[in-house]
Amino acid sequence: MKPLLRVLLATSLLLPAVAQDSVVRFANGDLLSGSMQSLGPDQLVWNSPVLEKPTPFFLRSVLDLTLSPAVPDSKADHEAVVTLTNGDVIRGQLATVTEAAVSLDTWFAGRLTFNRLMVADVKIDERSDFAYRGPTGMDGWKTSEDKVWTYNRLAFVSKGTGGIAREDLLPEECVVSFDASWKGDSFGLKLVLFSEEPGKESPTTGYEMSFQRGSVYLRNCRTQSFLGSAHSAALAEQDRVTIEVRASRKSGKVCLYINRRIVEVWTDPEVARGKFGNTLHFISQNPMPLRISRIGVGPWDGVVQDTPEPRVGMIRQLGMQGGAETPKPATKEPSKEGRMLLANGDSIDGEVTSIENGVMSVKTGLGEIKLPVSRLRTVAMKKVDLERCIRRNGDIRGWFPDGGSIVFRLDSVADGSFTGTSQNFGTATFKLAAFDRIEFNIYDPELEDKRAAEEW
């Protein structure tokens, strides 16, 4: 790509240099590693060892900019996940919920207040002392000899059968969560927990959970004992899911959640005969592309709080069918407006009146009650006719290391921060260190198709 010949450098807004492992990618496919010297509404000035001097490029020629984020440790007891109508996902601590707005406290932009008409959903995750969150690269992970797994855009992608594993990762009682998406007509993955053999694709230690089409099977790798099976309509009918497994090598308990709903709880009666380590494996079982992202690993208290719904024709513990047909999960009656789901599976009907110091006051038919926000899983909001924010010239999309994103019009850049505006939240200033990637020209259909295709 040819450098621009006519540029008024004075129009650029100076930034501290970004680390040399940053990469700018252009619309024609060219890549240029280096560091950002400045960024303005229309141009990027880039330092690179292959350039004689800092060189300006028009933003209309830039596809995205890969950065090196620096996320601080958090001591918060919960993480609220706000999903906006334009698809953005932002995480922080829930500060307020009213008929007009939802506010999050974030480390990267202070308090962000979102227009209620543009908030599609609010969910709460209990904050864990994460042993691992990622992926952010291949470092620390061991792949099978055929190297079918690669790292791309905050995800591991496989295009063949083979495994990727990380040792010295799992505590005795752990929570492992991740997002999975796949191409083709079926989901084929083996998840192995507590293995001692990171280099093997068929470990002889730990627990193996096998996902095949809409079914899930669990066995003890050491004893070869079959511990049970389950069926998930989400696995059979969708091409992306969120999976969470809670497992204990002390008690032999293994709990499976798909899309935040409990699917099954198994108990290994021979846990004492098992042999366990602390390695986690993802093993692709077919040649179709598979994508694993938003991996989180943390400790579990070993307490099973939820009860799976009964499945007709299935003997749960033995994993045997009572009839010839594939069992289907029972359908829950939809929650009524105003009901909030708690971490233990209970729900309450009420109206949020205030949130202070992580404690929510809820007005119910039996009076006001107070609950720690960390004990909730969903937050009831008054039903409204949702709207989508206006698309503006100069909008960029910032991606966070946790897989979330936020769109705003870039107004100014200074002192390591972006200032931008959106109908979603008004005006805010974001720390550059919060972002893993910045995308430009986000409403160009050809470039958006190119970005989507490159996830695989």
LOSEZA-188069 format. One line per 2 residues: number of its first residue (from 1); their letters; for each residue y, x, z of C-alpha. Coordinates in nm, 3 decimals. Each point is the difference from the previous one (the first is absolute). Layout:
BEGIN
NUM) a) Y/X/Z; ...
***
This chain:
BEGIN
1) mk) 0.000/0.000/0.000; 0.342/0.139/-0.093
3) pl) 0.260/0.034/0.275; 0.313/-0.205/-0.029
5) lr) 0.293/0.180/-0.159; 0.282/-0.205/0.141
7) vl) -0.001/-0.079/0.370; 0.274/-0.040/0.256
9) la) -0.161/0.164/0.300; 0.275/-0.129/0.223
11) ts) -0.143/-0.352/-0.030; -0.324/0.106/0.168
13) ll) -0.053/-0.059/0.371; -0.125/0.317/0.166
15) lp) -0.324/0.008/0.200; -0.179/0.270/0.194
17) av) -0.259/0.156/-0.229; -0.336/-0.178/0.002
19) aq) -0.314/0.211/0.051; -0.119/0.201/-0.299
21) ds) -0.324/-0.202/-0.025; 0.201/-0.301/-0.117
23) vv) -0.059/-0.111/-0.358; 0.219/-0.194/-0.240
25) rf) -0.184/-0.193/-0.272; 0.166/-0.110/-0.319
27) an) -0.059/-0.306/-0.216; -0.153/0.215/-0.276
29) gd) -0.265/0.135/0.240; 0.159/0.339/0.073
31) ll) -0.027/0.134/0.358; 0.234/0.246/0.168
33) sg) -0.063/0.133/0.351; 0.284/0.127/0.213
35) sm) 0.264/-0.149/0.227; 0.278/-0.255/-0.029
37) qs) 0.351/0.137/0.028; 0.184/-0.327/-0.048
39) lg) -0.047/-0.360/-0.101; 0.255/-0.247/-0.125
41) pd) -0.018/-0.356/-0.131; -0.055/0.129/-0.356
43) ql) -0.136/0.354/0.023; -0.226/0.240/0.186
45) vw) 0.077/0.373/0.035; -0.322/0.199/0.036
47) ns) -0.083/0.355/0.111; -0.316/0.155/-0.140
49) pv) -0.140/0.354/-0.036; -0.034/-0.063/-0.374
51) le) 0.368/-0.089/-0.041; 0.276/0.259/-0.016
53) kp) 0.228/-0.210/0.221; 0.018/-0.349/0.157
55) tp) -0.033/-0.243/-0.291; 0.120/-0.360/-0.026
57) ff) -0.211/-0.281/-0.148; 0.096/-0.359/-0.070
59) lr) -0.189/-0.243/0.226; -0.082/-0.218/-0.298
61) sv) -0.241/0.279/-0.101; -0.161/0.032/0.346
63) ld) -0.318/-0.187/0.093; -0.035/0.104/0.364
65) lt) 0.058/0.269/0.256; -0.278/0.115/0.237
67) ls) 0.124/0.120/0.339; -0.140/0.145/0.323
69) pa) 0.048/-0.258/0.277; 0.027/0.086/0.369
71) vp) -0.105/-0.296/0.215; 0.056/0.037/0.376
73) ds) -0.257/-0.105/0.261; 0.054/-0.347/0.144
75) ka) -0.067/-0.123/0.353; 0.047/-0.368/-0.090
77) dh) -0.274/-0.240/0.113; -0.002/-0.199/-0.324
79) ea) 0.083/0.016/-0.366; 0.145/-0.303/-0.176
81) vv) -0.069/-0.033/-0.372; 0.260/-0.198/-0.197
83) tl) -0.088/-0.101/-0.355; 0.289/-0.109/-0.221
85) tn) -0.011/-0.238/-0.294; 0.056/0.284/-0.247
87) gd) -0.315/0.176/0.124; 0.165/0.254/0.229
89) vi) -0.179/0.084/0.326; 0.193/0.152/0.292
91) rg) -0.136/0.102/0.341; 0.178/0.034/0.331
93) ql) 0.034/-0.165/0.339; 0.084/-0.371/0.005
95) at) 0.350/-0.050/0.140; 0.100/-0.363/-0.075
97) vt) -0.137/-0.310/-0.171; 0.236/-0.291/-0.072
99) ea) 0.031/-0.278/-0.253; 0.238/0.221/-0.198
101) av) -0.140/0.351/0.030; -0.277/0.238/0.107
103) sl) 0.099/0.341/0.140; -0.200/0.320/0.029
105) dt) 0.088/0.316/0.190; -0.093/0.301/-0.213
107) wf) 0.027/0.375/0.048; 0.124/0.052/-0.356
109) ag) 0.276/-0.262/-0.027; 0.070/-0.131/0.349
111) rl) -0.007/-0.378/0.023; -0.070/-0.174/-0.330
113) tf) 0.075/-0.372/-0.010; -0.172/-0.194/-0.278
115) nr) 0.111/-0.333/-0.143; -0.258/-0.258/0.113
117) lm) -0.003/-0.158/-0.347; -0.141/0.327/-0.134
119) va) -0.261/0.069/0.272; -0.343/-0.109/-0.119
121) dv) -0.201/0.108/0.305; 0.015/0.176/0.338
123) ki) -0.311/0.148/0.160; -0.050/0.215/0.308
125) de) -0.232/0.296/0.040; -0.074/0.142/0.343
127) rs) 0.129/0.354/-0.008; -0.270/0.263/0.028
129) df) 0.017/0.369/0.080; -0.101/0.090/-0.351
131) ay) -0.223/0.301/-0.044; 0.067/-0.023/-0.373
133) rg) 0.221/-0.193/-0.241; -0.002/0.060/-0.372
135) pt) -0.106/0.128/-0.235; 0.283/0.236/-0.085
137) gm) -0.217/0.247/-0.190; -0.346/0.155/-0.024
139) dg) 0.051/0.249/0.284; -0.267/-0.042/0.267
141) wk) -0.228/-0.211/-0.222; -0.327/0.123/-0.149
143) ts) -0.117/-0.145/-0.333; -0.342/-0.010/-0.161
145) ed) -0.085/0.270/-0.252; 0.083/-0.215/-0.303
147) kv) 0.359/-0.050/0.127; 0.024/-0.366/-0.097
149) wt) 0.271/-0.063/0.261; 0.362/0.097/-0.063
151) yn) 0.327/-0.059/0.183; 0.271/-0.202/-0.171
153) rl) 0.300/-0.191/0.136; -0.099/-0.025/0.366
155) af) -0.361/-0.090/-0.084; -0.344/0.144/-0.069
157) vs) -0.134/-0.109/-0.340; -0.360/0.035/-0.117
159) kg) -0.119/-0.032/-0.357; -0.368/0.056/0.057
161) tg) -0.268/0.005/0.268; 0.061/0.245/0.280
163) gi) 0.148/0.049/0.343; 0.303/0.127/0.188
165) ar) -0.015/0.075/0.371; 0.202/0.134/0.291
167) ed) -0.155/0.148/0.314; 0.138/0.035/0.354
169) ll) 0.173/-0.335/-0.044; -0.170/-0.291/0.180
171) pe) 0.013/-0.054/0.378; -0.308/-0.146/0.175
173) ec) 0.148/-0.347/-0.035; 0.223/-0.037/-0.302
175) vv) 0.191/-0.229/-0.233; -0.007/0.088/-0.371
177) sf) 0.216/-0.206/-0.235; 0.076/0.039/-0.371
179) da) 0.095/-0.187/-0.315; -0.252/-0.004/-0.284
181) sw) 0.054/-0.106/-0.361; -0.232/0.031/-0.295
183) kg) -0.042/-0.047/-0.371; -0.291/-0.190/-0.148
185) ds) -0.192/-0.299/0.131; -0.125/0.134/0.332
187) fg) 0.091/0.211/0.302; -0.242/0.286/0.065
189) lk) 0.072/0.217/0.305; -0.190/0.161/0.285
191) lv) 0.200/0.065/0.316; -0.173/0.239/0.239
193) lf) 0.123/0.037/0.359; -0.099/0.264/0.259
195) se) -0.185/0.229/-0.240; -0.070/0.367/0.075
197) ep) -0.034/0.093/-0.368; 0.331/-0.004/-0.192
199) gk) -0.158/0.165/-0.304; -0.270/-0.265/-0.054
201) es) 0.025/-0.323/-0.200; -0.297/-0.148/0.191
203) pt) 0.051/0.116/0.359; -0.290/-0.028/0.245
205) tg) 0.232/-0.054/0.298; 0.249/-0.271/0.089
207) ye) 0.038/-0.356/-0.129; 0.006/-0.097/-0.366
209) ms) 0.186/-0.316/-0.107; -0.073/-0.085/-0.363
211) fq) 0.225/-0.235/-0.200; -0.175/-0.147/-0.306
213) rg) 0.172/-0.276/-0.191; 0.067/-0.269/0.263
215) sv) -0.248/0.128/0.257; 0.011/0.258/0.279
217) yl) -0.302/0.178/0.152; -0.014/0.219/0.312
219) rn) -0.262/0.251/0.107; -0.051/0.286/0.243
221) cr) -0.035/0.314/-0.214; -0.216/0.185/0.256
223) tq) -0.250/-0.273/0.086; 0.027/-0.174/-0.342
225) sf) 0.023/-0.327/0.195; 0.155/-0.287/-0.194
227) lg) 0.257/-0.154/0.234; 0.109/-0.299/-0.206
229) sa) 0.199/-0.133/-0.292; 0.295/-0.224/-0.072
231) hs) 0.166/-0.173/-0.292; 0.370/0.001/-0.091
233) aa) 0.155/-0.229/-0.258; 0.296/0.241/-0.019
235) la) -0.226/0.283/-0.118; -0.160/-0.226/-0.260
237) eq) 0.314/-0.166/-0.134; 0.280/0.258/0.033
239) dr) 0.060/0.354/-0.123; 0.182/0.133/0.307
241) vt) -0.053/-0.050/0.373; 0.103/0.141/0.335
243) ie) -0.299/0.114/0.205; -0.014/0.088/0.369
245) vr) -0.307/0.125/0.185; -0.019/0.042/0.376
247) as) -0.299/0.203/0.112; -0.141/0.160/0.314
249) rk) -0.268/0.263/0.015; -0.021/-0.066/0.376
251) sg) -0.081/-0.373/-0.009; -0.126/-0.032/-0.358
253) kv) 0.253/-0.274/-0.075; 0.134/-0.020/-0.358
255) cl) 0.261/-0.263/-0.097; 0.114/-0.072/-0.356
257) yi) 0.330/-0.162/-0.099; 0.103/-0.081/-0.357
259) nr) 0.358/-0.105/-0.071; 0.061/-0.025/0.376
261) ri) -0.279/-0.252/0.059; -0.312/0.097/0.190
263) ve) -0.311/-0.013/-0.216; -0.276/0.125/0.228
265) vw) -0.089/0.177/0.325; -0.321/0.201/0.018
267) td) -0.167/0.179/0.291; -0.239/0.291/-0.047
269) pe) -0.282/-0.042/0.256; -0.113/0.356/-0.069
271) va) 0.337/0.169/0.040; -0.152/0.237/0.256
273) rg) -0.241/0.130/-0.265; 0.275/0.056/-0.253
275) kf) 0.163/0.329/-0.080; 0.374/0.003/-0.048
277) gn) 0.290/0.224/-0.092; 0.367/-0.058/-0.076
279) tl) 0.011/0.003/-0.382; 0.125/-0.286/-0.219
281) hf) -0.130/-0.047/-0.357; 0.110/-0.212/-0.297
283) is) -0.276/-0.001/-0.264; 0.046/-0.173/-0.336
285) qn) -0.320/-0.170/-0.116; 0.079/-0.067/-0.365
287) pm) 0.198/0.163/-0.285; 0.273/-0.263/-0.002
289) pl) 0.341/0.115/0.135; 0.049/-0.050/0.374
291) ri) 0.322/0.054/0.194; 0.023/0.060/0.378
293) sr) 0.345/0.000/0.163; 0.178/-0.060/0.331
295) ig) -0.275/0.163/0.205; 0.056/-0.023/0.374
297) vg) -0.224/0.143/0.273; 0.056/-0.051/0.370
299) pw) -0.178/-0.063/0.331; -0.157/-0.333/0.096
301) dg) -0.048/-0.133/0.353; -0.348/-0.130/-0.087
303) vv) 0.090/-0.360/0.082; -0.106/-0.265/-0.254
305) qd) 0.275/-0.262/0.011; -0.089/-0.218/-0.300
307) tp) -0.301/-0.216/-0.083; -0.123/-0.035/-0.359
309) ep) -0.035/-0.348/-0.141; -0.358/-0.127/-0.030
311) rv) -0.163/0.038/-0.338; -0.244/-0.266/-0.107
313) gm) -0.347/0.126/-0.087; 0.058/0.352/0.135
315) ir) -0.168/0.163/0.295; 0.292/0.224/0.088
317) ql) -0.157/0.277/0.203; -0.294/0.061/-0.233
319) gm) 0.206/-0.050/-0.313; -0.260/-0.239/-0.146
321) qg) 0.070/-0.309/-0.204; -0.149/-0.329/0.099
323) ga) 0.018/-0.136/-0.352; 0.004/0.119/-0.358
325) et) 0.371/-0.045/-0.055; 0.258/0.264/0.085
327) pk) 0.167/-0.107/0.325; 0.364/-0.093/-0.011
329) pa) 0.241/0.052/0.288; 0.125/-0.305/0.176
331) tk) 0.354/-0.101/-0.093; 0.254/-0.006/0.278
333) ep) 0.234/-0.291/0.021; 0.343/0.127/-0.105
335) sk) 0.230/0.077/0.289; 0.266/-0.260/0.060
337) eg) 0.362/0.096/-0.041; 0.128/0.152/0.322
339) rm) -0.332/0.143/0.120; -0.022/0.371/0.067
341) ll) -0.324/0.196/0.006; -0.059/0.230/0.298
343) an) -0.196/0.325/0.008; -0.291/-0.163/0.188
345) gd) -0.041/-0.272/-0.263; 0.184/-0.273/0.193
347) si) 0.309/-0.169/-0.141; 0.308/-0.165/0.146
349) dg) 0.235/-0.262/-0.136; 0.363/0.077/0.065
351) ev) 0.340/0.124/-0.106; 0.124/0.355/0.048
353) ts) 0.321/-0.009/0.204; 0.061/0.370/0.061
355) ie) -0.150/0.349/-0.010; 0.110/0.261/0.253
357) ng) -0.154/0.338/0.082; -0.315/-0.086/-0.191
359) vm) -0.049/-0.334/0.177; 0.020/-0.328/-0.191
361) sv) 0.110/-0.327/0.161; -0.168/-0.303/-0.156
363) kt) 0.098/-0.360/0.064; -0.315/-0.216/0.015
365) gl) -0.080/-0.358/0.094; -0.100/0.126/0.345
367) ge) 0.318/0.199/0.053; 0.114/0.352/-0.082
369) ik) -0.249/0.284/0.004; 0.050/0.372/-0.045
371) lp) -0.235/0.220/-0.201; 0.006/0.368/-0.094
373) vs) 0.056/0.018/-0.375; -0.300/0.234/-0.019
375) rl) -0.229/-0.291/0.100; 0.092/-0.201/-0.308
377) rt) -0.150/0.033/-0.345; 0.214/-0.254/-0.186
379) va) 0.348/-0.135/0.064; 0.077/-0.364/-0.078
381) mk) 0.320/-0.055/-0.194; 0.163/-0.324/-0.103
383) kv) -0.109/-0.100/-0.349; 0.270/0.056/-0.263
385) dl) 0.028/0.001/-0.378; -0.044/0.369/-0.070
387) er) 0.225/0.188/-0.241; -0.025/0.336/-0.176
389) ci) 0.281/0.253/0.008; 0.213/0.066/-0.309
391) rr) -0.092/0.302/-0.209; 0.295/0.235/-0.036
393) ng) 0.084/0.290/-0.227; -0.053/0.319/0.194
395) di) -0.287/-0.136/0.212; -0.252/0.261/0.109
397) rg) -0.332/-0.037/0.183; -0.076/0.222/0.297
399) wf) -0.364/0.044/0.107; -0.092/0.079/0.360
401) pd) -0.302/0.218/0.094; -0.168/-0.308/0.155
403) gg) -0.012/-0.170/-0.343; 0.297/-0.230/0.061
405) si) 0.304/-0.015/-0.225; 0.358/-0.120/-0.013
407) vf) 0.232/-0.072/-0.295; 0.376/0.042/0.015
409) rl) 0.293/0.088/-0.222; 0.094/0.362/0.053
411) ds) 0.365/0.013/0.104; 0.044/0.348/0.143
413) va) -0.186/0.309/0.119; 0.123/0.232/0.274
415) dg) -0.129/0.208/0.292; -0.366/-0.057/-0.079
417) sf) 0.033/-0.379/-0.022; 0.016/-0.276/-0.258
419) tg) 0.236/-0.293/0.039; -0.097/-0.310/-0.195
421) ts) 0.040/-0.376/-0.023; -0.228/-0.295/-0.063
423) qn) 0.008/-0.374/0.050; -0.305/0.052/0.219
425) fg) 0.185/0.188/0.275; 0.364/0.060/-0.098
427) ta) 0.110/0.365/0.026; -0.205/0.269/0.176
429) tf) -0.026/0.377/0.022; -0.347/0.154/-0.033
431) kl) -0.114/0.347/0.098; -0.125/0.190/-0.303
433) aa) -0.280/0.146/0.215; -0.155/-0.349/0.025
435) fd) -0.101/-0.011/-0.365; -0.298/0.143/-0.177
437) ri) 0.121/-0.102/-0.344; 0.309/-0.148/-0.164
439) ef) -0.037/-0.200/-0.322; 0.279/-0.054/-0.251
441) ni) 0.038/-0.246/-0.291; -0.224/-0.242/0.187
443) yd) 0.073/-0.298/-0.224; -0.094/0.173/-0.323
445) pe) -0.330/-0.175/-0.092; -0.141/0.297/-0.190
447) le) 0.061/0.238/0.288; -0.136/-0.248/0.256
449) dk) -0.318/-0.036/-0.207; -0.023/0.378/-0.016
451) ra) 0.036/0.028/0.378; -0.266/-0.268/0.062
453) ae) -0.245/0.165/-0.238; 0.048/0.338/0.163
455) ew) -0.113/-0.131/0.340; -0.348/0.039/-0.146
***
